[in-house]
């Protein structure tokens, strides 16, 4: 799809909605601005309970289902977006607790190494009721702690902790999807870029497939 659109001069975007979250955009700006010094570690907690309405193929299809291709792909993209660096290695272990059938994983824990040396831990699952999602970045001078932010809804908070203490980061929430559509429409008119291009979608998928391969093989996968 990416190659075909590139050849034809057609704009292709990927709906990685989390790039449009005000929380993630605020974290990206703080990281880029040096607010926490050099980022060393990141943690994404995206363990939820998958509503019966949307279970279906996600928990039953060994070819296209599973939490890695459904949720981890978004987590990887969120990390790439906020950190501005690329994963180069992946290792993971999966779980099939009680929703996944026919070998489909309904939980996973993965570790990613990025090209600047940062290590990221990703935990995603379909099976945990009443859990809290989160996104944390730990630097050598401070940390960013975001809560209830791995969601399709415009919600959540971000806390900055540094030598001056702990304080909330101002957030102006807006619809993730409305912003994504608006950016795509503007890009089609020649103004700016989509929130996530086709190339972004391809790269985040490659990393997620590496996570899945590591879980199957038990080996560290180099991208």
Secondary structure, DSSP 8 states (H G I E B T S, - for coil): -HHHHHHHT---B---GGGG-HHHHHHHHHHHTTTTSSEEEEEEEEE-B--GGG-THHHH-TTT-SHIIIIIHHHHHHHHHHH---EEEEEEEEE--SS--TT--SEEEEEEEETTS-EEEEEEESB-TT---EEEEEESS-EEEEES-SSSSS--EEEEEETTEEEE-------HHHHHHHHHHHHHTTSS--SSBHHHHHHHHHHHHHHHHHHHH-S-EE-
